[in-house]
Amino acid sequence: YTNAMMDISDGVALDLKRMIVESELGAEVDVNKLPLRDGADFKMALTDGEDYELLFSVSPELESELLLNWPFKYVKLSKIGHFTNDKFNLVYFDDVEMMSDKINNGFDHFC
């Protein structure tokens, strides 16, 4: 089903940037659809490291089939956005407000 997959060890923001650079695509993310751990907000979900989650892409034609056949009943599957042909452009939306200028680049291992 998947076209690309990576672990989110440096936060969604940084790891998704890496994915769009490698794929030469853009992406739009609805921050309201990000899974949040207890006590977290959308900024933490985008920028905290070591979340032990996977970020992957599925072609639109296979999305419904994947949702129907998701084999891991105890693992939540969340669609947080989609890829675009707008090369290297990463946009975050919170309802109608664009958020891309309000977050940092992700977890920094060299603090």
C-alpha positions in Angstrom: 0.0 0.0 0.0 2.7 2.5 0.9 4.8 4.7 -1.4 7.1 6.0 1.3 7.5 5.5 5.0 9.7 6.8 7.8 9.7 6.9 11.6 8.9 10.2 13.3 12.0 10.5 15.5 12.5 14.2 15.1 8.8 15.4 15.1 6.3 15.4 12.2 7.4 18.9 11.0 11.1 18.0 10.4 10.5 14.4 9.2 7.8 15.4 6.8 10.1 18.1 5.4 12.6 15.4 4.8 10.0 13.3 3.0 8.9 16.1 0.7 12.4 17.0 -0.2 13.3 13.4 -1.1 10.0 13.0 -3.1 10.1 16.4 -4.6 6.5 17.0 -3.6 4.7 19.4 -1.3 2.3 18.6 1.5 -0.7 20.1 3.4 -1.3 19.0 7.0 -4.5 19.6 9.1 -3.1 19.9 12.6 -6.5 19.1 14.0 -6.0 15.5 12.7 -2.6 14.9 14.4 -2.9 12.3 17.1 -2.0 13.8 20.5 -0.6 12.0 23.6 -2.0 13.1 26.9 -1.0 16.7 27.8 0.2 17.5 24.3 -0.9 20.2 21.9 -0.4 20.5 18.1 2.9 22.2 18.4 4.3 19.4 20.6 2.9 16.9 18.1 4.7 18.6 15.3 8.0 19.3 16.9 8.7 16.8 19.7 11.2 14.0 19.0 11.1 10.3 19.7 7.3 9.8 19.3 7.7 6.2 18.0 5.2 6.8 15.2 5.4 6.1 11.5 4.7 8.6 8.8 3.7 7.1 5.4 2.0 7.9 2.2 -0.6 5.9 0.3 -1.9 6.6 -3.2 -5.4 8.0 -3.2 -6.6 5.0 -5.1 -5.6 2.7 -2.3 -6.6 4.8 0.7 -10.1 3.3 1.2 -8.7 -0.3 0.8 -6.0 0.4 3.4 -8.6 1.7 5.8 -10.8 -1.3 5.3 -7.9 -3.8 5.6 -5.8 -2.1 8.3 -4.5 -5.2 10.2 -3.5 -3.7 13.5 -6.6 -3.3 15.5 -4.8 -1.7 18.5 -2.8 0.8 16.4 -4.7 3.9 15.4 -4.4 5.0 11.8 -4.7 8.8 11.3 -4.8 10.7 8.0 -3.2 14.0 8.7 -3.1 15.5 5.2 -2.0 14.9 1.7 0.8 15.4 -0.7 0.7 18.1 -3.5 2.6 18.8 -6.6 3.7 22.2 -5.2 7.3 21.2 -4.9 8.9 21.6 -1.4 5.9 23.6 0.0 4.8 22.4 3.4 1.6 24.1 4.8 -0.1 23.5 8.1 -3.7 24.3 8.7 -5.6 24.7 11.9 -9.2 25.1 10.6 -8.6 28.1 8.3 -5.4 29.5 9.8 -2.1 28.7 8.1 0.3 27.6 10.8 3.6 26.9 8.9 5.2 30.2 10.1 4.4 29.4 13.8 6.4 26.2 14.4 10.1 25.4 14.6 11.8 22.7 12.6 11.5 19.8 14.9 13.5 18.1 17.6 17.1 19.3 17.9 19.5 16.5 19.0 22.3 19.0 19.5 20.8 21.3 22.1 
